[in-house]
Amino acid sequence: MEMLYGILLGFCGGVFGALIGGVTSFVFCGFLGIIGIAIVLAGGSDIFLYSVAFGPLFGPHVAFSGGVAAVAFLAKKERVAKRKSQNYLGEAITNKKGLKNIQKRSSVNHNIEGTNIMLPLLKTNDFTVLIVGGVFGVIGFVVYYLLNDIFFLRADNAAITVALCGIL
């Protein structure tokens, strides 16, 4: 049951990273980490640090990976839509009345690059982008779980997970 909760939180963390942007979610994780360190230095438990700041919801292996994957997916989706609205010479395809094809603003947002990981996708009104962020959040959680709890890899497993999700 704990794994199911982790997968659900991983999906929510990926959606969170897609909503506010990859870099912003990374900064948010840093602020939560500072709060967790302050709690530990004050004599408290390290549960907040490991379960909240670097846990399955706000950890960089979940939220940052989800945000980056969502921006890359949106940029790819925009390129495909742009390619469909042009002929093989790059000219805009017109309909029978001679008007250029007009795309809905909510489905395609122009001038979005896949390398702009600071971009919050909250205003795109495109739920498929959020789903991709959530799926990559789940992938990040599962890979981190495998590296940390199954293989007992003694390394920076969150960074390895982010790198592996970037390769995907």
C-alpha positions as CSV (number, residue, x, y, z in Angstrom):
1,M,0.0,0.0,0.0
2,E,2.9,2.3,0.7
3,M,4.2,1.9,-2.9
4,L,0.7,2.8,-4.2
5,Y,0.7,6.0,-2.2
6,G,4.2,6.7,-3.4
7,I,3.1,6.3,-7.0
8,L,0.1,8.6,-6.5
9,L,2.3,11.2,-4.8
10,G,4.8,10.9,-7.6
11,F,2.1,11.6,-10.2
12,C,0.9,14.6,-8.2
13,G,4.5,15.8,-7.8
14,G,5.1,15.5,-11.6
15,V,1.9,17.5,-12.2
16,F,3.1,20.1,-9.7
17,G,6.4,20.4,-11.5
18,A,4.7,20.8,-14.8
19,L,2.3,23.5,-13.4
20,I,5.0,25.7,-11.9
21,G,8.0,24.8,-14.1
22,G,11.0,22.6,-13.6
23,V,13.4,25.2,-12.2
24,T,10.7,26.7,-9.9
25,S,9.9,23.2,-8.4
26,F,13.7,22.7,-7.9
27,V,13.9,26.0,-6.0
28,F,10.8,25.1,-4.0
29,C,12.5,21.8,-3.0
30,G,15.6,23.8,-1.9
31,F,13.4,26.0,0.3
32,L,11.8,23.0,1.9
33,G,15.3,21.5,2.4
34,I,16.4,24.6,4.2
35,I,13.3,24.3,6.5
36,G,14.1,20.6,7.1
37,I,17.7,21.4,8.0
38,A,16.6,24.1,10.4
39,I,14.2,21.6,12.0
40,V,17.1,19.1,12.4
41,L,19.5,21.7,13.8
42,A,16.8,22.8,16.3
43,G,16.9,19.2,17.6
44,G,13.9,17.9,15.7
45,S,13.5,14.8,13.6
46,D,14.7,14.5,10.0
47,I,11.4,13.2,8.8
48,F,10.4,16.5,7.2
49,L,13.7,16.7,5.4
50,Y,13.6,13.2,3.9
51,S,9.8,12.7,3.5
52,V,8.7,16.2,2.4
53,A,11.6,18.1,0.9
54,F,13.2,15.1,-0.9
55,G,10.2,12.8,-0.8
56,P,7.8,11.6,-3.5
57,L,5.9,14.9,-3.9
58,F,8.4,17.7,-4.0
59,G,11.7,15.9,-4.6
60,P,13.8,16.9,-7.6
61,H,13.6,13.3,-9.0
62,V,9.9,13.7,-9.2
63,A,8.8,17.4,-9.6
64,F,11.8,18.6,-11.6
65,S,11.7,15.6,-14.0
66,G,8.0,16.0,-14.5
67,G,8.3,19.7,-15.3
68,V,11.2,19.2,-17.7
69,A,9.4,16.4,-19.5
70,A,6.2,18.4,-19.8
71,V,7.9,21.3,-21.4
72,A,9.7,19.0,-23.8
73,F,6.5,17.3,-24.7
74,L,4.7,20.7,-25.3
75,A,7.5,21.9,-27.6
76,K,7.3,18.6,-29.6
77,K,3.6,18.9,-29.8
78,E,3.9,22.5,-31.1
79,R,6.4,21.4,-33.7
80,V,4.2,18.7,-35.0
81,A,1.1,21.0,-35.1
82,K,3.2,23.6,-36.9
83,R,4.4,21.0,-39.4
84,K,0.8,19.9,-40.0
85,S,-0.3,23.5,-40.7
86,Q,2.4,23.9,-43.4
87,N,3.0,22.2,-46.7
88,Y,6.3,20.7,-47.6
89,L,7.7,24.1,-48.7
90,G,6.9,25.7,-45.3
91,E,4.0,27.7,-46.6
92,A,0.8,28.0,-44.5
93,I,-2.0,25.8,-45.7
94,T,-5.2,27.7,-46.4
95,N,-8.7,26.4,-46.4
96,K,-11.2,26.6,-49.3
97,K,-12.0,30.3,-48.6
98,G,-8.4,31.3,-48.7
99,L,-8.1,31.8,-44.9
100,K,-5.1,30.4,-43.1
101,N,-5.7,27.6,-40.6
102,I,-6.2,29.1,-37.2
103,Q,-5.2,26.9,-34.3
104,K,-6.9,27.1,-30.9
105,R,-4.8,29.0,-28.4
106,S,-5.4,26.4,-25.7
107,S,-4.2,23.5,-27.8
108,V,-1.0,25.0,-29.3
109,N,1.1,27.7,-27.7
110,H,3.5,29.3,-30.1
111,N,7.1,30.1,-29.4
112,I,7.7,27.4,-26.7
113,E,11.1,25.8,-26.8
114,G,11.9,22.5,-25.2
115,T,14.9,23.9,-23.4
116,N,12.9,26.5,-21.5
117,I,12.6,24.6,-18.3
118,M,11.7,27.8,-16.4
119,L,8.3,28.0,-18.2
120,P,5.3,27.3,-15.9
121,L,2.7,25.4,-17.9
122,L,-0.2,26.6,-15.8
123,K,-1.7,28.9,-18.4
124,T,-1.6,26.5,-21.3
125,N,-5.0,24.9,-20.5
126,D,-3.6,21.6,-22.0
127,F,-4.2,18.7,-19.7
128,T,-2.1,16.3,-21.8
129,V,1.0,18.2,-20.8
130,L,0.1,17.8,-17.2
131,I,-0.5,14.1,-17.6
132,V,3.0,13.7,-19.2
133,G,4.5,15.6,-16.2
134,G,2.6,13.2,-13.9
135,V,3.8,10.1,-15.8
136,F,7.4,11.3,-15.6
137,G,6.9,12.0,-11.9
138,V,5.9,8.4,-11.4
139,I,8.9,7.2,-13.5
140,G,11.1,9.4,-11.3
141,F,9.7,7.9,-8.2
142,V,10.0,4.3,-9.3
143,V,13.6,4.7,-10.6
144,Y,14.5,6.4,-7.3
145,Y,12.8,3.6,-5.3
146,L,14.7,1.0,-7.3
147,L,18.1,2.7,-6.9
148,N,17.6,3.5,-3.2
149,D,15.6,0.7,-1.7
150,I,16.1,-2.3,-4.0
151,F,19.7,-2.0,-5.3
152,F,20.9,0.0,-2.2
153,L,23.1,2.2,-4.5
154,R,25.1,4.6,-2.3
155,A,25.2,7.6,-4.5
156,D,23.1,10.7,-5.2
157,N,20.2,8.7,-6.4
158,A,18.0,11.7,-7.0
159,A,20.6,13.2,-9.4
160,I,21.0,9.8,-11.2
161,T,17.2,9.6,-11.5
162,V,17.0,13.1,-13.0
163,A,19.7,12.2,-15.5
164,L,18.0,8.9,-16.4
165,C,14.6,10.7,-16.9
166,G,16.4,13.2,-19.1
167,I,17.7,10.4,-21.3
168,L,14.1,9.1,-21.7
